[in-house]
Amino acid sequence: MKIRVVQDHLRSGGTERQTLLLANAFHAAGHDTAVVLFRPGGALHPSPCPGTNSASNAGLSALSSQLPPLPLQTLQPFDTGLDWFAPGLVRTLRAADPDIILCMGAMANCCAGHLRKKLPRALVSGTMRGGKPLPWLIRRSLPHLDHIVANSAEASEVLQRHHGVRPDRVSVIHNALVFPPQANSTRNHALRTEHGARAATVVLLCVGMFRPEKNQRALVELAATLPKTLDWQLWFAGEGVTRAACTELAARLGVGDRLRFLGFQRDPGPLYRAADLAVLASKAESLSNFLIEAQAHGLPVVAADARGVSECLQPGVTGEVVPAGDIPAHRAALLPYLEDPTLRARAGSAAVLFARQAFEPARQARAYLDLFEKLRK
């Protein structure tokens, strides 16, 4: 098959990581695959130069084999900073004459219906991967698409119940595990020491872009309610528009000495190997890459109940799901894991088995390819 994966920009988010993982997997399986980008550059782009570049799968998964690097084709001649600006998108895809166009991310999905009309020979699949309300352009596109892939059953239900998508036009394929643990993974004592965590310190971790919907602010507020008599730290990995406000809030609430803001991490694997527990308070998810990765590395999770969160873990076994926005409930669920290393170890062992089996990368990529073959018949 000839497959083109459309993505606006390779920023540092989970959707962008899934774009590269899947495209590399299709490429490694022998399919003519390329990623078409609106903007050059981005935190996950291998080169700041516009035009046709290539990307290996380094740091993303072991799926890429020894094939030539995956082609990346960029539409903007220089970075305009405009996520929606896709000059020559139809012309570029028409010249490629793909069998499958897979739209990833909000901006690409806004264009999906237009692509379906302009490129009738191609099968165009949209995706639903976020928890925010769908923009008008995506809603307008939905009736025209050949298929939509939702990354959680809850997202599929939203498409069917609120947007009138027929059940036969939507499939659920969960996110793939982007950063599987290495065979020789060991606890990262050096990183803990670097950030002042002792052997007994319980390190809580949250990985994600700092955006209002990711709600790291709630975790800072939660931290302010945790007992000072317990030895804990809270680490944040990521960049974004709300980071400065969270840093200021931590200082104002008197927990700045317990929090670490570590910035964007191209590969968060070392953080997972240094931490003890994953926490999430996001208000807008569809399926959390962070929770999947954390469990695969042996971290129990305590997470607010956003869309798809309950599908990321086994509540009561690998962690806990708490009502969204309920800081006292979040604290109550978190305290047993802070206080009891045996509970953390038991839940962490179950988390490893669950995450590695349920979100195995090759299986998820194969599900996409099987769907594409089915749609072509």
matplotlib code that plots the C-alpha trace (Angstrom):
import matplotlib.pyplot as plt

x = [0.0, 1.0, 0.2, 0.5, 0.2, -0.8, 0.3, 0.5, 3.7, 6.0, 5.6, 6.3, 2.8, 1.6, -0.2, 3.0, 4.9, 2.1, 2.3, 6.0, 5.7, 2.9, 4.4, 7.7, 5.9, 4.1, 7.4, 9.1, 6.3, 7.2, 4.6, 5.4, 4.9, 5.7, 4.6, 3.3, 3.8, 2.3, 5.2, 8.9, 10.8, 9.3, 10.6, 10.3, 11.6, 15.0, 16.0, 15.1, 15.3, 12.1, 11.5, 11.9, 13.7, 13.8, 13.2, 14.4, 12.5, 15.3, 13.9, 10.4, 10.2, 12.0, 9.7, 11.7, 14.2, 17.1, 15.1, 16.0, 14.7, 11.1, 10.5, 9.1, 7.7, 7.1, 4.7, 5.6, 9.0, 9.8, 8.0, 5.2, 4.1, 0.6, -0.6, -3.5, -1.5, -0.9, 0.1, -0.2, -1.6, -4.0, -1.4, 1.3, -1.0, -2.4, 1.1, 1.8, -1.4, -1.7, -4.1, -4.5, -4.5, -4.4, -5.0, -3.4, -4.1, -6.7, -5.4, -5.0, -8.5, -9.9, -8.6, -9.8, -13.2, -11.7, -9.1, -11.8, -13.6, -10.5, -8.8, -11.6, -9.3, -7.7, -9.3, -9.2, -9.3, -9.7, -8.7, -10.1, -7.3, -8.1, -10.6, -11.4, -14.6, -14.2, -13.7, -16.4, -14.2, -13.7, -17.4, -18.1, -15.6, -16.9, -19.8, -17.4, -14.7, -14.2, -13.5, -12.5, -10.1, -10.8, -8.1, -10.5, -13.9, -15.1, -14.0, -15.8, -18.9, -18.7, -18.4, -21.5, -23.7, -22.8, -21.7, -23.9, -21.1, -22.4, -20.8, -19.5, -17.5, -15.5, -12.9, -11.2, -7.4, -5.6, -2.4, 0.8, 3.4, 5.9, 8.7, 8.8, 11.3, 14.7, 15.6, 18.4, 16.4, 17.5, 16.5, 18.0, 19.7, 21.9, 18.9, 17.3, 20.5, 20.8, 17.4, 17.8, 15.8, 17.1, 16.6, 13.4, 12.0, 8.8, 9.0, 5.7, 5.9, 3.7, 4.8, 3.0, 2.8, 1.9, -1.5, -4.6, -6.4, -3.5, -4.2, -0.8, -2.0, -4.3, -1.3, 0.5, -2.5, -2.7, 1.0, 0.3, -2.1, 0.3, 1.9, 5.2, 6.2, 6.4, 9.5, 8.2, 8.9, 6.7, 8.5, 7.0, 8.4, 7.2, 7.1, 4.2, 2.2, 1.1, 4.5, 5.5, 2.2, 2.6, 6.1, 4.8, 1.9, 4.2, 6.3, 3.2, 1.8, 5.1, 5.9, 8.5, 11.3, 9.4, 8.6, 11.0, 10.2, 12.4, 11.4, 10.8, 12.2, 12.6, 12.9, 11.2, 12.5, 15.1, 12.4, 10.2, 13.2, 13.8, 10.2, 7.9, 4.4, 2.6, 0.0, -2.4, -5.0, -5.7, -9.2, -8.9, -7.6, -8.7, -6.1, -3.1, 0.3, 1.9, -0.1, 0.6, 4.3, 4.5, 2.8, 5.0, 8.0, 6.4, 4.8, 1.4, -0.9, -3.4, -5.3, -8.3, -11.2, -10.8, -12.0, -10.2, -8.3, -10.1, -9.0, -5.4, -5.2, -6.9, -8.5, -7.8, -5.0, -2.5, -3.6, -6.7, -9.1, -10.5, -13.3, -12.1, -11.5, -11.8, -8.5, -9.5, -10.4, -7.1, -5.2, -7.0, -6.2, -2.6, -1.7, -1.7, 0.8, 3.0, 3.0, 3.1, 6.1, 4.6, 1.4, 3.5, 5.5, 2.4, 0.6, 3.7, 4.3, 0.7, 1.1, 4.1, 2.2, -1.0, 0.6, 3.1, 0.4, -2.5, -0.5, 2.2, 3.4, 3.6, 0.0, -1.4, 0.3, -0.9, -4.5, -4.2, -2.8, -5.5, -8.1, -6.6, -6.7, -10.3, -11.3, -9.7, -11.7]
y = [0.0, 3.6, 5.4, 9.1, 10.3, 13.9, 15.9, 19.7, 20.0, 17.7, 19.4, 17.4, 15.9, 12.4, 12.5, 13.5, 10.7, 8.3, 9.7, 8.9, 5.5, 4.4, 5.8, 4.1, 0.8, 1.0, 1.8, -1.1, -3.4, -2.6, -0.1, 3.1, 5.5, 9.2, 11.9, 15.1, 18.0, 21.5, 23.2, 22.5, 21.9, 21.1, 19.3, 15.8, 16.8, 15.3, 18.4, 22.1, 22.4, 22.5, 20.4, 16.6, 15.2, 11.8, 10.5, 7.4, 5.9, 6.5, 6.7, 5.8, 2.0, -1.0, -1.3, 0.5, -2.3, -1.3, 0.3, 3.7, 6.5, 7.5, 10.4, 13.6, 16.1, 19.7, 22.1, 25.4, 26.7, 28.2, 28.1, 30.6, 29.6, 28.9, 25.4, 25.6, 26.8, 23.8, 25.3, 22.7, 19.9, 18.6, 19.0, 17.1, 14.2, 14.0, 13.7, 10.9, 9.1, 7.3, 4.4, 5.6, 9.0, 8.9, 12.3, 12.7, 15.7, 18.4, 20.5, 17.5, 16.3, 19.7, 19.1, 15.5, 16.1, 18.4, 15.8, 13.1, 15.3, 16.3, 12.9, 10.4, 7.5, 7.6, 6.2, 8.9, 8.0, 10.6, 10.1, 11.1, 11.4, 14.2, 15.1, 18.7, 19.5, 18.9, 22.0, 22.9, 21.9, 18.4, 18.0, 19.1, 16.5, 13.5, 12.5, 12.5, 10.3, 6.7, 5.8, 7.3, 5.7, 6.5, 5.7, 4.8, 3.2, 6.4, 8.5, 6.1, 6.5, 10.3, 10.1, 7.9, 9.5, 13.2, 13.4, 10.8, 8.5, 5.1, 2.2, 0.6, 3.8, 3.9, 1.6, 1.6, 1.2, 2.1, 4.1, 2.1, 2.1, 4.6, 4.1, 0.4, -0.4, -1.6, -5.2, -4.1, -1.3, -0.5, 2.0, 5.4, 6.3, 9.0, 11.0, 10.8, 12.0, 14.8, 16.1, 15.6, 12.4, 10.0, 6.2, 6.5, 9.5, 8.7, 10.4, 11.3, 12.0, 13.8, 13.9, 16.1, 19.5, 22.4, 23.4, 24.5, 21.2, 19.2, 20.8, 20.5, 23.3, 20.8, 18.6, 21.6, 22.3, 18.6, 18.7, 21.5, 19.2, 16.2, 15.6, 17.4, 14.6, 12.2, 12.1, 12.8, 14.9, 15.7, 15.9, 17.5, 16.9, 19.1, 22.7, 24.9, 28.1, 27.2, 26.2, 29.6, 29.9, 26.5, 27.3, 30.6, 28.7, 26.1, 28.9, 30.7, 27.5, 26.7, 23.5, 24.8, 22.8, 19.6, 20.1, 19.8, 21.3, 19.4, 20.7, 18.9, 15.3, 13.8, 10.4, 10.3, 6.7, 7.8, 9.6, 6.6, 4.6, 7.1, 7.7, 5.6, 6.7, 8.4, 11.1, 12.8, 15.5, 16.2, 17.5, 16.5, 13.2, 10.5, 7.9, 9.0, 7.9, 9.0, 6.6, 3.7, 4.4, 4.8, 1.5, -0.3, 0.9, -0.4, 2.8, 2.5, 5.4, 7.7, 9.7, 12.0, 10.5, 12.1, 10.4, 7.1, 7.1, 4.1, 2.2, 3.0, 1.1, -1.6, 0.4, -1.1, -3.3, -1.1, 2.2, 4.3, 6.6, 9.5, 11.9, 14.8, 18.0, 16.4, 17.2, 15.6, 12.3, 12.5, 12.9, 10.1, 7.7, 8.8, 8.6, 4.7, 4.6, 7.2, 5.4, 1.7, 0.5, -3.0, -1.6, 0.3, -2.8, -5.0, -2.5, -1.7, -5.4, -5.7, -2.5, -3.8, -6.9, -5.0, -2.2, -4.3, -6.7, -4.3, -1.6, -3.6, -1.4, -4.1, -5.2, -1.7, -0.9, -4.2, -3.2, -0.1, -2.1, -4.7, -1.9, -0.3, -3.7, -4.2, -0.7, -1.3, -4.4]
z = [0.0, -0.5, 2.7, 3.5, 7.1, 7.5, 10.5, 10.9, 13.1, 15.0, 18.4, 21.5, 22.1, 22.3, 18.9, 17.2, 18.8, 17.6, 14.1, 13.9, 15.5, 13.2, 10.0, 10.8, 11.5, 8.1, 6.5, 8.2, 7.1, 3.5, 2.6, 0.6, 3.5, 4.1, 6.6, 5.1, 7.5, 7.3, 9.2, 9.3, 12.5, 15.9, 19.0, 17.4, 13.9, 13.1, 11.1, 11.3, 7.5, 5.4, 2.3, 2.1, 5.1, 6.7, 10.2, 11.8, 14.7, 17.2, 20.7, 19.7, 19.3, 17.9, 14.9, 12.3, 11.4, 9.0, 6.2, 4.9, 7.1, 6.8, 4.4, 5.9, 3.4, 4.6, 2.8, 4.2, 2.8, 6.1, 9.5, 9.5, 12.9, 11.4, 12.3, 9.8, 6.8, 4.4, 1.0, -1.8, 0.4, -2.2, -5.0, -3.0, -2.1, -5.6, -7.0, -4.5, -5.5, -2.2, -1.4, 2.2, 3.7, 7.6, 9.2, 12.6, 14.9, 14.9, 12.0, 9.7, 10.6, 9.8, 6.2, 6.0, 4.5, 1.8, 1.0, 0.6, -1.9, -3.9, -3.9, -4.6, -5.4, -2.0, 1.2, 3.8, 7.5, 10.2, 13.8, 17.2, 19.7, 22.1, 24.7, 23.7, 21.8, 18.1, 16.0, 13.4, 10.5, 11.9, 12.6, 9.0, 7.7, 9.6, 7.2, 4.2, 5.6, 4.7, 8.3, 11.7, 14.1, 17.8, 20.3, 23.1, 23.4, 25.1, 22.1, 19.8, 21.9, 21.6, 17.8, 17.6, 20.2, 19.7, 16.1, 14.4, 13.1, 12.3, 14.3, 11.1, 10.2, 13.4, 14.9, 18.2, 18.1, 21.3, 21.3, 20.9, 23.6, 22.3, 24.9, 25.8, 28.5, 27.4, 28.3, 30.6, 32.3, 35.8, 38.4, 37.6, 40.9, 39.3, 38.1, 41.5, 43.2, 40.7, 41.8, 45.5, 45.9, 48.5, 48.4, 50.5, 48.6, 46.7, 43.4, 41.7, 38.0, 35.4, 31.8, 29.3, 27.6, 29.9, 28.5, 30.4, 29.6, 30.9, 34.3, 36.0, 38.2, 40.0, 40.7, 42.2, 44.4, 45.3, 46.3, 48.7, 50.6, 51.0, 54.4, 54.8, 57.2, 54.3, 52.0, 48.5, 45.4, 42.4, 39.0, 35.9, 32.4, 29.6, 28.3, 27.4, 28.1, 31.7, 33.0, 34.4, 36.2, 37.8, 38.9, 40.5, 42.1, 43.6, 45.2, 46.5, 48.1, 49.8, 47.9, 45.4, 47.2, 46.6, 42.9, 39.9, 36.5, 34.1, 30.7, 27.5, 27.4, 24.0, 25.6, 29.1, 29.7, 32.2, 34.2, 34.4, 35.7, 38.4, 39.5, 41.8, 41.0, 38.0, 38.6, 36.2, 36.6, 32.9, 32.0, 28.3, 27.2, 24.8, 25.8, 27.8, 26.3, 29.6, 31.7, 29.3, 29.3, 33.1, 33.7, 31.2, 33.3, 36.5, 37.9, 39.5, 38.5, 40.3, 37.7, 37.3, 35.4, 31.9, 28.7, 28.2, 31.4, 32.8, 29.6, 30.3, 33.5, 35.6, 38.4, 41.8, 40.3, 38.5, 40.1, 40.9, 38.9, 40.9, 40.1, 38.0, 39.8, 43.3, 45.0, 48.4, 46.6, 44.6, 47.9, 49.6, 46.7, 46.5, 50.2, 50.4, 47.5, 49.2, 52.5, 51.5, 49.4, 49.2, 47.6, 45.1, 44.2, 43.8, 41.7, 39.7, 38.8, 37.6, 35.6, 33.7, 32.5, 31.6, 29.7, 27.7, 26.6, 26.0, 24.1, 22.3, 19.4, 16.6, 17.4, 17.3, 14.0, 12.6, 13.6, 11.4, 8.4, 8.8, 8.8, 5.7, 3.9, 4.9, 3.7, 0.3, -0.4]

ax = plt.figure().add_subplot(projection="3d")
ax.plot(x, y, z, "-o")
ax.set_aspect("equal")
plt.show()
